[in-house]
Amino acid sequence: MTDSSRLSGLAPVWRPDAELLILGSFPGVASLQAAQYYAHPRNAFWPILGEHLGRPDLALRPYEERLEALIEARIALWDAVGACERQGSLDSAIRAAQPSDLADLVARLPALRGIACNGATAWAQTCRSLPGAPWPILSLPSTSPAHAGLSRAKKSAQWQAALQRLRGAIGVSGTG
């Protein structure tokens, strides 16, 4: 790959009172093209977060409204990889990964109480970027349609259980 094929990720979505940071690995092709997190129509991220927030229609709402729902729930969103070379959307195809500046973001989140990683790649990169983090860093199943080893229902159940534990422990708001 040449330098012209280097891809840059999306900007973080946050406000200073966020208590939970959700980190993906790196946006897929559909997300980069739309300049929206989790834009692939079969990605389960927005339906799962909608369930957690008591907003089952969240995935059907305009993108800006989805982001506002996360911000209101004191949830920040970003990716662990800030730039890379990659053909397609698979995490296994990521090359020459440049980590996001997670230390800078978490320094701006004084209320942060936990990090939820969307998939193994996000978890591994986050652990490398934030060694000795004072908050739990959870590895959750990828919401990507490429992660077909778990049904959407099983992914959702694992996400709901983890987010509920974190919410109960740290007070992340949600209506669900």
Helices and strands as residue ranges (DSSP letters): G 3-5, E 6-8, E 20-24, H 29-34, H 45-52, G 58-60, H 63-72, E 75-79, E 81-85, G 91-93, E 95-99, H 102-107, E 114-118, H 120-129, E 137-140, H 152-170
